[in-house]
Amino acid sequence: MYEEFFLNTGVFVDTFSESFLRYGGQISYPVSNYFYTSGNAEFYTIKNFYSNNFNFGVKYYLPYSK
């Protein structure tokens, strides 16, 4: 079991919006040996840009025995 945490950012320059930033990150956290929670976000600084996203999830691994 381990935690994961990532951050990223980007700078973009184009002819339509001149320049903008993108911020992103994700996290994964184990609640138990088989159950994880996770989150993900991506945010752009462009005015009237509606593709920003924020997600929350859960993951359960079925126990495997031989």
GROMACS elastic network, one bead per residue, 0.5 to 0.9 nm:
[ bonds ]
;  ai    aj funct       b0    kb
    1    29     6  0.85461   500
    1    30     6  0.62001   500
    1    31     6  0.88690   500
    1    32     6  0.78148   500
    1    33     6  0.63746   500
    1    34     6  0.89003   500
    2    28     6  0.83851   500
    2    29     6  0.70530   500
    2    30     6  0.65434   500
    3    27     6  0.75242   500
    3    28     6  0.56996   500
    3    30     6  0.65039   500
    4    26     6  0.79355   500
    4    27     6  0.55239   500
    4    28     6  0.51039   500
    4    29     6  0.67194   500
    5    25     6  0.74505   500
    5    26     6  0.58557   500
    5    28     6  0.66091   500
    5    29     6  0.86698   500
    6    24     6  0.82349   500
    6    25     6  0.52896   500
    6    26     6  0.53068   500
    6    27     6  0.64598   500
    7    23     6  0.77381   500
    7    24     6  0.57879   500
    7    26     6  0.67442   500
    7    27     6  0.89259   500
    8    22     6  0.81483   500
    8    23     6  0.59983   500
    8    24     6  0.51324   500
    8    25     6  0.60490   500
    9    21     6  0.71217   500
    9    22     6  0.53753   500
    9    24     6  0.60960   500
    9    25     6  0.86054   500
   10    20     6  0.84571   500
   10    21     6  0.56471   500
   10    22     6  0.50486   500
   10    23     6  0.67118   500
   10    24     6  0.87802   500
   11    19     6  0.72199   500
   11    20     6  0.59968   500
   11    22     6  0.64948   500
   12    18     6  0.82105   500
   12    19     6  0.53991   500
   12    20     6  0.54233   500
   12    21     6  0.62570   500
   12    22     6  0.80367   500
   13    16     6  0.87710   500
   13    17     6  0.75420   500
   13    18     6  0.54424   500
   13    20     6  0.66587   500
   14    17     6  0.60716   500
   14    18     6  0.50628   500
   14    19     6  0.61843   500
   14    20     6  0.87265   500
   15    18     6  0.53889   500
   15    19     6  0.83637   500
   16    19     6  0.86044   500
   17    20     6  0.72565   500
   17    46     6  0.73037   500
   17    47     6  0.87851   500
   19    46     6  0.82136   500
   20    44     6  0.71204   500
   20    45     6  0.56116   500
   20    46     6  0.58048   500
   21    43     6  0.83181   500
   21    44     6  0.58056   500
   21    45     6  0.54364   500
   21    46     6  0.75920   500
   22    42     6  0.70478   500
   22    43     6  0.56991   500
   22    45     6  0.65491   500
   22    46     6  0.88666   500
   23    41     6  0.80331   500
   23    42     6  0.56954   500
   23    43     6  0.52111   500
   23    44     6  0.64678   500
   23    45     6  0.84719   500
   24    40     6  0.76208   500
   24    41     6  0.54448   500
   24    43     6  0.62993   500
   24    44     6  0.87953   500
   25    39     6  0.82547   500
   25    40     6  0.58320   500
   25    41     6  0.54887   500
   25    42     6  0.66985   500
   26    38     6  0.73600   500
   26    39     6  0.55112   500
   26    41     6  0.64154   500
   26    42     6  0.88802   500
   27    37     6  0.82909   500
   27    38     6  0.54764   500
   27    39     6  0.52901   500
   27    40     6  0.65581   500
   28    36     6  0.67859   500
   28    37     6  0.58216   500
   28    39     6  0.66068   500
   28    40     6  0.88910   500
   29    35     6  0.88364   500
   29    36     6  0.56028   500
   29    37     6  0.53432   500
   29    38     6  0.61990   500
   29    39     6  0.89667   500
   30    33     6  0.69692   500
   30    34     6  0.78132   500
   30    35     6  0.60856   500
   30    37     6  0.63586   500
   30    38     6  0.86570   500
   31    34     6  0.78392   500
   31    35     6  0.55084   500
   31    36     6  0.54460   500
   31    37     6  0.69922   500
   32    35     6  0.51461   500
   32    36     6  0.70140   500
   33    36     6  0.81611   500
   33    61     6  0.84482   500
   34    59     6  0.79891   500
   34    60     6  0.54837   500
   34    62     6  0.68537   500
   34    63     6  0.71630   500
   35    58     6  0.72969   500
   35    59     6  0.57218   500
   35    61     6  0.64865   500
   36    57     6  0.83808   500
   36    58     6  0.56773   500
   36    59     6  0.50610   500
   36    60     6  0.64311   500
   36    61     6  0.85912   500
   37    56     6  0.76094   500
   37    57     6  0.57737   500
   37    59     6  0.63095   500
   37    60     6  0.89113   500
   38    55     6  0.82374   500
   38    56     6  0.58033   500
   38    57     6  0.50578   500
   38    58     6  0.60669   500
   38    59     6  0.79048   500
   39    54     6  0.75803   500
   39    55     6  0.55085   500
   39    57     6  0.61257   500
   39    58     6  0.87375   500
   40    53     6  0.79299   500
   40    54     6  0.57943   500
   40    55     6  0.50606   500
   40    56     6  0.65139   500
   40    57     6  0.85915   500
   41    52     6  0.77806   500
   41    53     6  0.56059   500
   41    55     6  0.62739   500
   41    56     6  0.88562   500
   42    51     6  0.86256   500
   42    52     6  0.56539   500
   42    53     6  0.53238   500
   42    54     6  0.65405   500
   43    51     6  0.79964   500
   43    53     6  0.66244   500
   43    54     6  0.83127   500
   44    47     6  0.85618   500
   44    49     6  0.72272   500
   44    50     6  0.87407   500
   44    51     6  0.78800   500
   44    52     6  0.62077   500
   45    48     6  0.89551   500
   45    49     6  0.77704   500
   46    49     6  0.54417   500
   46    50     6  0.89057   500
   47    50     6  0.87950   500
   49    52     6  0.73360   500
   50    53     6  0.86045   500
   61    64     6  0.87159   500
